[in-house]
Amino acid sequence: MTLPAVIRPAAPDDAAGCAFVHHTSWVETYSRLLPADHWETDTLERRTARWQRRLDDGAAVTVAERGGQVVGFAIDGQGRRIGDHEPVRDRELLSLYVLSAHHGTGVGQALLDAVVAPGTPAQPWVAEDNPRARRFYGRNGFLPDGAGYVDDGLGLAEVRLVR
């Protein structure tokens, strides 16, 4: 039996759990898209330190927890300018990551609904070559609007989705 996820605001003591989800999700999703040397500096230890600073500073992050462990998180905020693209929605889903072991369990949906209520106009940017995420967002009414951007630091192509 799968334990239900608890969706709640993150606290400073969630830094290690958020960092683990963030780093592990990146490894699972982007290893084939990023150069191998990326992982020399993008380490779990560095992500943990960044997450600790972020949560100590009061960042508004929503986490999904199962069995006392963080298995996903989501962050929303104001729509941002990305590259030459001005925001087309006031709200932006800035991040949503779920450990692959919890894909298909409803955790991602619960996180999305918690930070961007169903039907609310919003925009996320997503890796162009991330078909799983793009299908998930498509099921939630987010469609590409033609805006694209290549992250200079990572070389990762992203597309904007809008609802």
HELIX and SHEET records of a PDB file:
HELIX    1   1 PRO A   12  ASP A   14  5                                   3    
HELIX    2   2 ALA A   15  TYR A   30  1                                  16    
HELIX    3   3 HIS A   38  THR A   41  1                                   4    
HELIX    4   4 LEU A   44  ASP A   56  1                                  13    
HELIX    5   5 SER A  100  HIS A  102  5                                   3    
HELIX    6   6 VAL A  107  VAL A  115  1                                   9    
HELIX    7   7 PRO A  131  ARG A  139  1                                   9    
SHEET    1   A 7 VAL A   6  PRO A   9  0                                        
SHEET    2   A 7 THR A  62  ARG A  66 -1                                        
SHEET    3   A 7 GLN A  69  GLN A  78 -1                                        
SHEET    4   A 7 ARG A  91  VAL A  98 -1                                        
SHEET    5   A 7 GLN A 123  ALA A 127  1                                        
SHEET    6   A 7 ALA A 157  VAL A 162 -1                                        
SHEET    7   A 7 LEU A 143  VAL A 150 -1                                        
END                                                                             
